[in-house]
Amino acid sequence: MQSGNGKAKGYIHKGYRLRYVASRKKWVPEHRLVVEEASGRLLRRDEHVHHINGDRLDKRLENLEVIDQPKHSREHKFILRELSRSRRENEELRKQIAELTNQIGQLS
C-alpha cells in the first residue's frame, strides 16, 4: 500500500488511513481493505474491524478483528472503564509517593 516514492497513498482521517478505491468511487479505511484482501470478500456494512492494540494505523492482520457493532461497542466501553480505573489507581499511587517522599524528607 505504498506509492513508488515509498510514501503511503491516501490520507489520515480521525486517526485512520484512508485510500481511494476507484472501483467503489469512495475512500475506504485501509484496515478494512487489508481484511477484505485476506478474507477474499468485501466486508458488510455491519461488520466492524477492531484494532486489538488500539493503534488505528497498525493494519497488521494479527492486530485486526472483524466483529459486529454490539461487540465493538462493548470492547470500547471495557477499554474506557479499564483506562478510568487505571487513572484512579495511578493518582492514588502518586499521592502515596508524595506522602512517602514527604516523610523521608522529615527524617533528614
N, C-alpha and C positions, 0 to 999 in steps of 0.2 A: 504494500500500500504506500509505496514511496514513488516520488517522481524521479526523473532521470538525474536531477541535481542532488538527490539524497534527502530532500525535504518532503515531509508528509503532505499529501494533497488534502484539500478541504480546509475546514476551519473549526475553531473551538467555539461551542455554544453551551453555556451553563455547565461547563466542565467536560462536555462530551465532544469528541472529534466527529465531525460530520463530513460525509463525502457525497458529492452529487452523482446520482445514478441516472444516466441519460435514459435508459430503457424505462425507468419509472417516472422520469421527469420530476424528480424531487431529491431533496437532501435526506440522507439516511444516516443514523448513528452508526459509526464504524463497527462498534461491538456487535450490533445486530447482523451486519454483513459477515463478520467472522463466524458467527454461529450458523447463519444460513449456509455459508460455504461448507462448513464442516458437516452439517446435517443433510446437505443436498436438497434443501427445500426452503421456501420462503416462510418466515415466521408469520403467524396470525397476529392480528392487531391486539388480541387479548393475551398474547404471550410476551412477558417482560424478560429482559436479560439483566440479571442481578450481578453486580461486580462483587465477588465474595470478599475481597480485601478492601473494598470501599474506594479504590482508586479508579476513577472514571476513565482514565486514559490507559489503564492496564487492560489491553484486549487479548491477553493470552487466553487460550481456550480453557486452560485449567482454572482460570480466575472467573470464568463466566458460567452462569447457571440460568437455564430457562425455567421461569416459574410463572404462575398466574398472578393476577393483581392482588387478590386477598393475601396470598403468601408473601408477596413482595412488600405489602404494607406491614404485615406482621414482622418481617425481617427488620425493616427500618424502625419500627416502633421499639423493638427489642434493642437495637443498637443505640437508639436515643436514650432509653431507660438506663442501659449499662453505662453510657457516657455520663449521664447525670449522676449516677451512683458513684462512678469513679471520681468525678469532680468533687463531690461531697467528701469522699474519703481523702482525697488529696488536700483539701482545705483543712480537714481535721489534723492530718499529719503535719501540715505547715504550722498549725497552732502549737502542736506538741513540740516540734523542733524549736520554735521560738521560745517556748517556755523552758525547755531544757537548756538552750543557749543562755537564756537569762540567768538560770540557776548556776550554770558553770561560771558565768561572769561574776556572780556574787561570791563564789568560792575563792576567786583570785584576789 
